[in-house]
């Protein structure tokens, strides 16, 4: 397999090219403060860079988590909210990305449970209902390790920053997994730092001070958490899923991760972007089939010819095909009332 070029840390994504006014104004404040105290400016820049947004869950996510049982676990990052869906031992942990929440992963719950697997979802540090105000990739990795110490899950399905943290937990901390599914995940956080620096027009001196603060906070450098540099220590099956139209994390990152992670499979989609990919039935089915196969559980396939989705029971249609039949097939629609 030819070696793909490493993702460029100088490229900027849409968020940095169209930096919000609030971010540009914050950059002005940081630069003004830097004229008086570079270290104080670096503190402000660090806080701004590591503060994730929090958004309310839409109705579809709240409905999917309505029957979940919330619990809490302790971690080096503080108290974390964990969601469990039954009393079975947890086989699979779902982990969201930056600015996300565990309910974003709700589409994976039903098919994984239908395959006979115990499922839990984690709100990362400073996200969802978990404690904290600042978040880092190493912090997410430590949260994942803390959850594993309690649950002993065997697989992770993770999105974006959650996927990067999974790679760090496996490659740097020795987390043993039978399967990891990384969806829309960056190979390195360097790009996002570069985007931030460009967006706020951070002077070189303050940028250097910011890097020192980040290294002190996490105990790691950016190079230490570059998944491509962890290749020799990445073990266990991996499925890397990425959309070519992802405007937040370039597809080249997926290629780099799949190349670095020995034996990893790469699944490329088109037109789903960075977040809608989490709700695509074929993506969900592919991820669930991969995990179920790695964990030795048979997967119940939809009986509709050509459909790859997972059914909730053997010998029946999946939810999507059942709805199509109900809407477009009069016989199927009226049969229950006969």
N, C-alpha and C positions, 0 to 999 in steps of 0.2 A: 504494500500500500504506500503510495507516495506521501511524503510528509507535507501536511498543509502548512502554509505560512502562518506564523503566530499572529493572533489578533493585534492590531496596532493600538497602542495605548494613546496615540495622538488623535485618533478618530473621535469625532463627537457625534452623539446621537441627537434626535430631534429635540429632546428636552433641553439640551444645552444650547442649541442654536436658537431656540425660542424660549429663553429663560424668562420666567415670570417676572413681572415688575417688582414684586416683593423680594425676589432673590437678588435682582440687580440693586435694589435699594439697600439690602443687607450687605451686599458687597461694598457699597459706598461707605457704610458704617464701619466695616472691618478695615478698610483702607485708611479711613480717618483715624481710627483707634491705633492702627499700626504706626502712624506717624509719632505717636506718643509712647506706645509700648508694643513691641512686636509680639511678646509672649501673651499679652492680654488679647491681642487681635487673633492669635492662634487659638486661644481658648474659645473665643466667640465663633471662629470658623469651624472648629471641631464640633461644637454643639450644633451648629447649623447643618453640618454635613451628616451627622449621625442621628438627627432627629427625624424619624419616619412619620409620614402622615397617617392618620387613622380615619377610615371611612366606615360609615354604617353599612351593615350587610343588607342587600336587597331581599325582597320577600322570598324569592326562590331559595336563597341560602338559609334564611331563618326557618323555612318550612322543612328543609332537609335536615336541619339540626334540632328540630323540635323534640325529637325523642332521644337525643343524645344526653348522656349524664355528665355534667361538668364536675371535674375534680381539680385538685391543685397538687403540684409537686414542687419541691424545693430544688434550686439549682444555683450555681455560682452567679447567675444573672438575676437572681431573685425568684419570687413565686411565679410559677407558670401555670396557665390554664390549660387543662387537658380535657378532651371530650372523648367519652367512650360510648359505644353504640350497643353493647350487650355485655354479658358477664363472661364471655369467652376470653381465654388468654389472647393478648394482642399479638397478632402476627405482622401487621402492617401499620406503620405510622405515616400519616399525611402531614406534610410541612409546607407552608405557604412561602411567599417571597416578600421582598421589601414593600412596605406600605400595604401589605395584604392582611389576611386573617384566615383562620383555619377553615371557615365555612366556604371559602373560595374553592376548596378541594372537595366539595360535597358530591360532585358527580361521580366520584370514585367509590363512595361508600357502599351503595347498594350492590353494584356488580362484584365488589370484593367480598362482601358478606354472602352474596349468592354463591360464590365459589367456596364457601365454608371457612372463610378467613375472619379472624377477629381484627377489628379496625379501631384505631384511635387517631385523633387529630390534635395537633399541638399549636397553640398560639405562641409564636416566637417572642423573645424578650422585646418589650416596648411595643408590642403589637396585640391587637385584639383585646382580650381581657387579662393579659399577662401584665406583670409589673414592669416598671422601668420607663425611661424616657429616651434613652439612647440605644442604638443597636449597631452591631458589627457582625461581619461574617464569622470571626472566631467566637463571638458571643452566641450566635445561633448554633455553631458546632458544639459548644459546651452545653447548651440547652438540650441538644439532641442526645448527647452522651448522658446527661442527667435523666432524661426520659428513658433511655435504654437501660440504665441501671435499675429502674423501677419496673419496666414493662418487659424487657428482654425480647423485643420484637426482632423479626428476621428480615424485614424488608422496609424500604422507605420509598414513598412516592413524593417527590418534592418539586416545587416550582421556583424558578428564578434564583434569588439569593438563597432560598432553602436548599436548592440543588448544589450551589457552590459550598454551602456549609456542610452538606452531606459528603461531598468530596473531601473536604478538610477533615471531617470526623473520621472518615475511612482511611485516607492516605496519611494523615499526620498523627492521629490519635489511636489508630488501630481498631476502629469500630468494625466488628465483623458482621457483615450482612450477606445473605444469600442473593438478594436482588436490590438494585437501586434504580429507580426511574427518575431521570433528571429532565425536566420540561422547561424549555426556555431559559436555561441556566448559563450564567457567564463563566468563562474560564478563569477570569481574573478580575478582581475589583479595581484594578488600576485604571480601567477606562472610565469608571464612574467618578473616581477622584479627579481624573483629567477633565471630565465634563464639568465637575463642580468648580474646579480652579478656573476654567475658562469662563463659566457663567458669571462668577462673581469678580472676575478680573483680579485674581489674587496675586499680589507681587511675589517674586521668587523667594524673598526672605521669609515672608509669612507662610508660604507653601512649605518651605523646609522646616519651619517650626511646627507646622501642622503635622507633617510626616513624623516628626519626633514624638509628638504627643500621641499619635495613633499607635506608634510602636510601643510606647510605654503602657498605654491603656490595654492593648491586646496581648502584649508579649511577643508579637510576631511582626515581621515586615510584610509589605505587599507581596514580595517574591515568595515568602513562606506560605502564602495561601493561594498561590497560582496553581490551579489544578493540573495544568500541563507539566509543572515541575514535580508533581507528586506521582507521576506515572508508575515508577517501579514499585510503589507501595499501595497502589490502588488494586484491590482484590474483590472478588465476588462479581456476579453477573451484573451488567449495567445496560440499560436501554436509555439512549439519549434522544429526546424528541424535541424538534425545533421547527419553527415556521420560517420560511424564506422571507415573509413579509413582516417579521418581528422588527419593530422600529426602536425597541429598547435594548435588545441584546442581539448583535449580528449573528447570522447563521454560521459564520466562520468560527465562533466560539464553540458551537456544537461539534463542528468538525475537529477542532483541536482537542476537545474533551474526549470524543470517541477514539481519536488516535492515541491519546495518552493512556486511556483506561484499557488495559489489556483485555481483549475479547469483547469489548463493548459493541453494541449494535446502534446504528444511527437511523432514526426514522424522521424523514423530512416531510413537512406538510406545506401547503400553499394557501394563502389568503386568510389565515386564522389569527395572525398577529401574536401579541405577547400574552394576552389574557383570555381571549375567546377560545384559545386552544384547550383550555381546561374544561370546556363544556362540550367539545366536539365528540360525538358518540364514537367515532372510529379511533380517535386518540385514546379516549377512556378505555375502549375495548382492548386496544393493543397493549396499553399499560397493564390492565388487569390480567390479560392472558399471560403476559410475560412474568408477572409476579406469581400468579397461581402456578404456572409451570415450574418456576424455580423453587417454590415451596411444596411441590408435590401434590397439588390439589387439582382435581379435574375441573375443567371449565365447561359450563353448560352453554352451548352456543345457541343462538337464535335459529329457529327452524326455517326462517324466510331465506330462500336461495339468494346467495350473494351477500347476505348481511353478515358482518363480522362482530356484531355486538354480543354482549353477554345477556342471557336470559336469567330470570329469577328462579325458574324451575326447569327441569329437563323436559324437552319435547314441546316447548311453547315459544311464542314470539317474544322478542325483547320488548321493552316498554315503548320504544319509538315505533316499531313495526305494528304493535298492537294498537297504538293510537291511529296510525295510518289506516289500518283495517277498519277501525271503528268509524273514522271520518268518511272513508271513500268506498267502503264495501257495505251496502245495505243489509246483506244477509248476516254479516258479522255483527252489524250494529243492532239488529233486531233479534238475533238468535237468543240472547239471554232472556228476553221477555217472552219467548214462545213457550 
